[in-house]
């Protein structure tokens, strides 16, 4: 049995984690920018014959622009979190909504309104940063193809879907927290896990088409190549589709979506415009490698395990007055504190979770190497290397990241390491 935490201990622990995480983030970002700027004027030897100096410098400038903006966004985000917690922002919002709504409309309406207001205020505070990133930085480097009309339409759709799906889910979770006793967190976890699995099944056909057009792959030669690859790999999908990613961005991608029999293969139209048939096959073989090695299943299991542990921790913290008082919030005396506990937990956990980032990034990079090796065996290592190099150039990804920044953040190996490993792999015999 854990000892009840004192408000002072909670405050000190949170403040220390907030300060240290901010300092580490700013230090890593500064290292990354110095490293990229220091290598801006020369193409790495491994890429000297395939990447021009102009492309290399464009990638460096793009990385530096995002890095400088990221410093401001990171500092602002930590200030906002401090404002919500120790400076009393969430406490003031809770008091206002509780007094206005709970006596007239009941505690459920009050708690749902608190969750909604917190999300909307947070979204409004983040909006200027999102707009600047999209319409300034991405626009400056030729990646943004979004329009204000399309952006606003996406925003309205996102809010509507969030309300239609998020509010009922939140209401169910709040009901579970209030009605199922001290083991509520186990029931809430089961509900959340079932919801996530349902969304994975429904997303390809019901949600994604609200934002993008998906057309069946019309290139017969490419379709035959892809279907032959999938047959070799023993993979079945419900369809091959092309998504109009070019409506919003010049970045390219390919992915699988769905679960079980609902799986689809989706290519961005920008990807198909940049890569040859063999290169597209190699990229798809890489994605199939994730399924072959059960990376998707492993990540799902890990996500569910972490969420179960987190909800169990919340189940204990929600009963501790020091949890609320130490984070700048006075718990309700005449109303449930379930929404307050959820908001505090979701706001604070990322501060501590940040320190596990290197472990998660390392695991992800390991999976990428495994998927590359599988793709080499099923298609062509040279074609995958060629495709990845094109995507790095087209996406203006730096070829000279800071090694420590890579170890902490990169979910994919840096280009130099990845291409070197690929070119050492044997390819499938034709």
Secondary structure, 3 states (H helix, E strand, C coil): CCCCCCHHHHHHHHHHHHHHHHHHHHHHHHHHHHHHHHCCCCCCHHHCCCCCHHHHHHHHHHHHHHHHHHHHHHHHHHHHHHHHCCCCHHHHHHHHHHHHHHHHHCHHHHHHHHHHHHHHHHHHHHHHHHHHHHHHHHHHCCCECCCHHHHHHHHHHHHHHHHHHHHHHHHHHHHHHHHCHHHHHHHHHHHHHHHHHHHHHHHHHHHHHHCCCEEECCCHHHHHHHHHHHHHHCCCCCCEEEECHHHCECCCCEEEECCHHHCEEEEEHHHHHHCCHHHHHHHHHHHHHHHHCCHHHHHHHHHHHHHHHHHHHHHHHCCCHHHHHCCCCCCCCCCCCHHHHHHHHHHHHHHHHHHHHHHHHHHHHHHHHHHHHHHHHHCCHHHHHHHHHHHHHHCCCCCCCCHHHHHHHCCCCCHHHHHHHHHCCCCCCC
